[in-house]
Amino acid sequence: MKSKSNISNYLCFIVGESPERAARFHASTIRRTKNFAMAIHIPVGIWLVTGFLIAHAVFKLSDALSAAIALGCAGMIYLVERLVISTPKVWFINIGRIAIGFVIALLGASSVDLVIFEREIQEQLLESKRISIVTKHDAQINEQMKLVAQKKEDWLSCKTQLIAKLTVHVEAKSVVLAPYTKNWQDKQIFYDKST
């Protein structure tokens, strides 16, 4: 019988009721209070585990700091749940409860997904980074190839112009030097005969 009162004392402590006051409640109110007290453990426990996993796996914090963050998350959820239990049952407060429930569920589910699918997320991030680098690299290669092609075209154009100028220049010198070249060849032949 003593263990039952200890559990009741514990559950009364969880929901913030004094055991003496709770003992005067109607039987259905006592059952509902015990159910609230037991139900509070579910989100608190989930957020204790979730807070630790997020701090440790996602943010790579130490075990002690992760445990402290997990206790902080669980404490905040406990306080929110206590507020939900202690507020009056009015329609606009019920809408607020539902909104808080959705936000907490969304945060919890998202963070658990981060931990569970961390490897897949990392692989996807690496793959998208690799694709980004390859795309950027290919764009730079294409830009450099266009630049090299343009420079080659400019070089060939300059080479063609230079050959054309040299050809004209050599032909012009040949015409101007032709008589002297002829004369020089004659002298060379004469010189060779006399020796």
C-alpha positions in Angstrom: 0.0 0.0 0.0 2.9 2.3 0.7 4.3 1.9 -2.8 1.0 3.0 -4.3 1.1 6.2 -2.3 4.7 6.9 -3.3 3.7 6.5 -7.0 0.7 8.8 -6.3 3.0 11.3 -4.6 5.4 11.1 -7.5 2.6 11.5 -10.1 1.1 14.4 -8.0 4.5 16.0 -8.0 4.8 15.6 -11.8 1.5 17.4 -12.5 2.0 20.0 -9.7 -0.7 18.9 -7.3 -0.4 18.3 -3.6 -1.2 14.7 -2.6 -3.6 16.0 0.1 -5.6 18.0 -2.4 -5.5 15.2 -5.0 -6.9 12.8 -2.5 -10.1 14.8 -2.3 -10.6 14.7 -6.1 -13.3 12.6 -7.7 -12.2 9.2 -8.8 -12.4 10.2 -12.5 -10.3 13.3 -11.9 -7.7 11.3 -10.0 -7.5 8.9 -13.0 -7.2 11.8 -15.4 -4.5 13.4 -13.3 -2.5 10.1 -13.1 -2.9 9.7 -16.9 -1.6 13.3 -17.5 1.3 12.6 -15.1 2.2 9.4 -16.9 1.7 10.9 -20.4 4.0 13.8 -19.6 6.9 11.3 -19.5 6.5 10.5 -23.2 7.4 13.9 -24.7 9.9 14.6 -22.0 11.7 11.3 -22.6 11.5 11.7 -26.4 13.0 15.2 -26.1 15.7 14.0 -23.7 16.9 11.4 -26.3 16.4 13.8 -29.2 18.2 16.6 -27.5 21.2 14.4 -26.8 21.3 12.9 -30.3 21.1 16.3 -32.0 23.8 17.8 -29.7 26.1 14.8 -30.0 25.5 13.6 -33.6 24.7 16.8 -35.5 26.7 19.4 -33.6 29.5 17.0 -32.5 29.5 18.2 -28.9 31.0 16.3 -26.0 28.9 13.7 -24.0 28.6 16.0 -20.9 27.5 19.0 -22.9 25.1 16.9 -25.0 23.6 15.5 -21.7 23.2 19.1 -20.4 21.5 20.2 -23.6 19.3 17.1 -23.5 18.3 17.9 -19.9 17.6 21.5 -20.9 15.3 20.4 -23.8 13.5 17.8 -21.6 13.1 20.5 -18.9 11.5 23.0 -21.3 9.2 20.3 -22.6 8.2 19.4 -19.1 7.4 23.0 -18.3 5.4 23.4 -21.5 3.4 20.2 -20.6 2.8 21.4 -17.1 1.5 24.7 -18.5 -0.8 22.8 -20.8 -2.2 20.7 -17.9 -2.7 23.6 -15.6 -4.4 26.0 -18.1 -8.2 26.1 -18.2 -10.0 24.2 -20.9 -11.1 27.1 -23.2 -11.4 26.8 -27.0 -8.7 29.4 -27.8 -6.3 27.8 -25.3 -7.0 24.4 -26.9 -6.0 25.9 -30.3 -2.8 27.2 -28.8 -2.1 23.7 -27.3 -2.6 22.1 -30.7 -0.3 24.7 -32.3 2.4 24.1 -29.7 1.9 20.4 -30.2 2.4 20.6 -33.9 5.5 22.8 -33.5 7.1 20.5 -30.9 6.2 17.4 -33.0 7.7 19.1 -36.2 10.9 20.0 -34.4 11.2 16.6 -32.8 10.5 14.7 -36.1 12.9 16.9 -38.1 15.7 16.6 -35.6 15.3 12.8 -35.3 15.3 12.7 -39.1 18.6 14.6 -39.1 20.2 12.0 -36.8 18.7 8.9 -38.4 19.4 10.0 -42.0 22.7 11.9 -41.2 24.8 9.6 -43.5 22.3 10.0 -46.4 22.2 13.7 -45.9 26.0 14.0 -45.9 26.2 11.8 -49.0 23.6 14.0 -50.7 25.4 17.2 -49.7 28.7 15.8 -50.9 27.1 14.7 -54.2 25.6 18.1 -54.8 28.9 19.8 -53.9 30.7 17.5 -56.4 28.2 18.3 -59.1 28.6 22.0 -58.3 32.4 21.8 -58.6 32.3 19.7 -61.8 29.8 22.2 -63.4 32.0 25.2 -62.3 35.1 23.4 -63.5 33.5 22.5 -66.9 32.4 26.2 -67.3 36.0 27.4 -66.6 37.4 24.8 -69.0 35.0 25.9 -71.8 35.9 29.6 -71.1 39.6 28.8 -71.3 39.1 26.7 -74.5 37.3 29.6 -76.1 40.1 32.0 -75.0 42.8 29.6 -76.4 40.8 29.2 -79.7 40.6 33.0 -80.0 44.3 33.5 -79.3 45.2 30.8 -81.8 43.0 32.4 -84.4 44.7 35.8 -83.6 48.1 34.2 -83.8 47.4 32.5 -87.1 46.0 35.8 -88.5 49.1 37.6 -87.4 51.3 34.9 -88.8 49.5 35.1 -92.1 49.9 38.9 -92.2 53.6 38.6 -91.3 54.3 36.0 -94.0 52.5 38.2 -96.5 54.5 41.3 -95.5 57.7 39.4 -95.5 56.9 37.9 -98.9 56.2 41.4 -100.3 59.3 42.8 -98.6 61.6 39.9 -99.9 60.1 40.3 -103.4 60.7 44.0 -103.3 64.3 43.5 -102.2 64.8 40.9 -104.9 63.7 43.3 -107.5 65.9 46.1 -106.1 69.0 43.9 -105.5 68.7 41.8 -108.7 71.2 43.9 -110.7 73.7 43.9 -107.9 73.3 40.2 -107.3 73.9 39.6 -111.0 77.0 41.8 -110.9 78.3 40.1 -107.8 77.8 36.7 -109.3 79.8 37.7 -112.3 82.6 39.0 -110.2 82.6 35.8 -108.2 82.9 33.8 -111.3 85.7 36.0 -112.5 87.5 35.7 -109.2 87.2 32.0 -109.3 88.7 31.8 -112.8 91.7 33.9 -111.9 92.8 31.9 -109.0 
